[in-house]
Amino acid sequence: MIKVGCCGYPTSMERYYENFRLVELNSTFYKYPRASTVVRWSEKAPENFEFTVKAHQDISHKFKLKTKPSINAFQQMKNICKTLRARILLIQTPGSVKPDKLEDAYEFFSKIDREDLIVVWETRGPAWNTSTVREELARMLQELNVPHVTDPFKMMPTYISDIAYFRLHGHGDRMYYYQYTDEELKRLYEFIKPLEAEGKDVYVLFNNLSMFDDGLRFMHYLETSSFSSLTGAVGLESVRLVMEKTRYPATKSALLKRVGWKLVELEEGKQVRLNELLKSLPSKTYKSVEEVLREIKHSLR
């Protein structure tokens, strides 16, 4: 089964619950919530809704998987998971936690009392990507039964159990500032289709600025094998519908930063990033979306 959700709530809880049946709770990374707050979260969610939980940064960033100081933090996270009936706890370590910390990681994962909780680990940084490190990590995670979390567009996990857990951060110049094209979402399905065929539960969590829309589009593709229009329009009208949501006046550089990462449809089935249209415009301050559209129209001739 493929389960799709977002890392955190990109919109109101009410709107989110109308569209998704899974969320990765991220606020727990920054602050331990009160028990009453966790109960309220659980009660507010619809029936058959699933939470996964991101572990507090004490474990991953402050103590960096040192077992002794992390035990209390882990117990608090386990209690939160129990209240939410969450089966998965995510630990995401920063790039500063490198493969030389594998011994600490082994001790942490082997000594914590997981009970029936599935603990998954997202490693970050290029040091984890070498073949030697990946082999060593795979052996350790398989022994401990700790699924490896990755962004499948960057690398596949070294170990997957009965569940596979993916987090998609985008792959633009700036992390999170990304919108996935239809072709990329098709590729995503090709990555995970074999895992679904093996009977695994595949978790797909979008963690980019357009995660709400990208998640909906991916679910629509899973259900129908087709994609709906990005904006409901093509050509300059598609551009207008995206660009009118930003503030004016705005310089060219500001527009590139704010909306250059977003997609529009120049014609049916042809998606382009706005930066491809904006980079050829004169460098000046634009007073309105109409002024931008005139310049784009002129550049497309």
N, C-alpha and C positions, 0 to 999 in steps of 0.2 A: 504494500500500500504506500502511495506517495502522499505525504502530508505537507501542506504549504502554509507558511505564515510569515510574519514579520518579526524583526528583532525590536521589541518595544511597540508602543502604540503610535503609529504615524498620524492618527486621526482620533476622534472621540471614541471612547469605549463602545458607545451605542452603535456608531456606524461600523466600527471594526467587527463587532459581534454579528452584525447583519451579513457580513461578507466572508469572514474567516472562522475556522474551527480550531485554530492553533495560534499561539503567540509565545515568543520567547520573552520572558519577563526580564528586563534589563535594569530596572531601577534598583534591584537588589545588589547590583554590582557596586553602587555608590553609597547605599545606606541600608542598614538593617531595618526593615519595617516593623512596626508594632504588630503584635499577634492579632489585635483587633482589626488592623488594617488588612492583614492577610486573609482573615476570615471574611471581611467585606468583599475583597477581590473575588474570593471563591464563590460567594453567594450571588454576586452581580453577574457572573459569567453564565451563559446559557447551558442547558443540559448537553452533555457530550462534548463540551469544550475542553481543549487540552492546553495546559500550561507546561512549558519547559522553563527552567530557572537558571539564570546566570549567577555564578557564585560571586560573593563579595570580593572586592579587590584585596582585602587583607590576605586571602589565601594566595592569590596569583601575583600580585604586584608588591605588597608590603613584605610578606613572609616568604614569597617565592617558593612555595611548596615545601618549606621546612615543616616537618610533621608536628613537632611539639607545639610551636606557637599557633599552628593552623587548626588544631583539633577543636577548640571552642568555636571558631568561625565556621568550621565544617558542620558541627552539630547544629548551630543556628540555621544554617542553610538547609540541612536535612529536615528540621522541624517545619520550615517554610514549605518545603516540597510536600511533606505529609499533609499539611493543611490544604494545599492546592490540589492534592492527589496527582502531583507531577511525578512522572516516572524517570525524568532525565534532569540531571544537574550538569551544567556546562561550566568547565573551568577554562578560561582563556588567558594564557600567559602572554606577557609582552615580549617584544623582540630582545629585551635584555636578558630573558631567561633562555640561555643557549644550551646546546647539547651537553655541555660540561655539567649541567644540573640534572642529568638523567638519574644519577644515584639518589639525589634528593626526591625526585619524582617517583622513583621506584619505592622508596621507603614510605612516602606519603600515600600513594595509591594502595600499597599492600597493608598498611596499618589502620587506615580509616575504617570505621564500621559502616559500610554502605547499606547493610541490610538488603532490601530488595531494590534500592535506588541504583539506577544506571548513571555512572559518572563518565562524562566524555571530556576530552581534552583537545583544545585548539592551540596548537603551537604557532608562533609567528616569527617571521624573520628568515632570511635566506640561508642561515646556518643549518636549518633543518632540512634543506632540499637536496643535499648531496646523497648519492646512492648509498654510501657507507653508513651515514647517519640514519637514513630511512630504513635500512636493514636492521640496524640495532634497535631503533625505535619500534619497528614492527614486532620484533621478538619480545620486547618488554611488554608492549601493550597487549599482545596476544596472551602472554602468560598471565597478566593481571586482568584481562578481559575489560580493557578500557578503550572504547572506540575512539579513533582519531578523527578530529574535526578539521575540515579544510574547505577552501573555496575551490570547487571542482574546475574552474577555469584556470586556476594556477597550478594545482596539483591534486591528485586523488589521494585518499587516505592510505596510510600504511597498514591500518588494521580496521576492519569492520566486523561487528558481531552480528547479532540478529537485527540490529538497527544501524543505519547509516545516517550521519548528521552532517549537513552541509550549511555553511554560512556564506552568502554572496555579498561581497562588499563593493562590487563594481571594479573596473580596471581602467579607469581614466587617469588623467594626470594627477587628479586630487582624489584621495580615497573618499568613498561614499557619494561623490558627485558623479552620478552615473545613471543612465537609463538603458535597459537592455533592449536590443533590437529583436524583432521576430526571429531572425536567423539565430541569434545567440540563445534565445529561449528554446528553439528547436535543438540546438547543440546540447543544452542543459539536459533535455529529456534523453538524448542519446547517451549522455554520461550515466544517467541513473536508471535507464530502462533495464539493463541487465540485472541490477540489484533488485528491482521490483520483481523481475521474472524469477529470481531465486527465493522469493517469498519474504524478503526483508522489509521492515518498515523504514521508509526513506523520508527523512525530515529535510525539507528545503526551506531555509529561513533567509529571506531577503533583508539585507542590512545596508541599503543605499538610499539616497534621498527620494527616489521614486519607487520605494519598496511597495507601497500600497497598490499603485497601478500595475507595477511589474508582477506582483503576486497574483492579482486578479487576472491579468492577461495570461500568465502561465497556467493558472487553474482552468481558464476558458479553453486553452489549447489542449490540456489533458482531457477535457470533457468532449471537445468537438473536433480536435485535430485542425483547428483553424484559429485565426486571430481576428479580433474586431479592430476597427480603425483606431489609431492612437488618439485622434482629436475629433473624429466625425467629419473631417473635411480634408481636402487635398490642396496643394499649391499654396498660394499666398494666404488663403484663408486659414489653412492649417498653421502657418507661421503666425498669423495674427492671433489665433486662439491661444497660442503659447506665450507670445511676447507681450500681449496686453496685460498679462498678470504681473509684470514687473513695474518698478517705479520709474517715472519720468519727471524731469529731464535725467538723462543718463549718458555717460560717455561710452564710446565704443568698447573700451577696456572693461567698464563696469558691466555692460551687456554680455560680453564674452564670459566674464566670471559668473554672473548670475544665471544666465540661461544657455550659455554656449554648449553645455553638456547635454541638453535636452534634445529629444528627437521630434522631427516633423515629417510629414509625408508630402513630398513634392508632387507625386502622382501615386495612383493606387499601387500599393506594393513596393514603393520606393521610399525608404526611410533614410534621412540624412540628419546629422547633428547640426544644430544651429550654428556652431562655430565655423562650419564649412561655408555657410552663407554670410556670416558676419565678418569673417576675417578679411574679405575683399572690400569692405565698406570704408569710406573715408574716416579718418580718425578725428572725430569731433563730438560735440555734445548734441544728443538727439532730444528734441522737445516732446516727441510723441511717438506712438507706435506707427502712426501713418507716415511719419517722416522716415522711419526705418524701412517700412514696406516699400516706399518709393525708391529708396536706394537699392534695396534687394532686387526689386523688379528691373531696375536699370542694369544691375550687374549680371542678371540672368539672360539678358538679350544676346 
